Amino acid sequence: MTRLRGAGRALAVTSGALVACLIVRVDPPSAVLALTVSGALIGLAATRPSRWYVTGGFTTFLVISLLLYGNPELAQSRFDERVLETLVGVAVALIFGVAIPVLRTRVRRSARSTPL
């Protein structure tokens, strides 16, 4: 489950960041940006209880859209920052949620099977 959630989170955040950066780069009228932000809020509210980790995409879209409003030249650095931070978080979750438990299980099994 941890691996699936990590992959889902990384994909959702990357998608949200990419869409936000592309929209801001187009420099749409404020009304269009307001509609997209409203749509993201609705999507966030609708998918919050979902078992799929898609809320990260909506929140990333919202945050990056609002941070870049008026500063579209920062799109690449904001995208890189958000995606890198998410990948680091997913890696930490995989280390502590998957790798360490697997190693502990293997060590315990080998300790039990080794005769004294």
Order of alpha helices (4+ residues) and beta strands (2+ residues): alpha-alpha-alpha-alpha-alpha
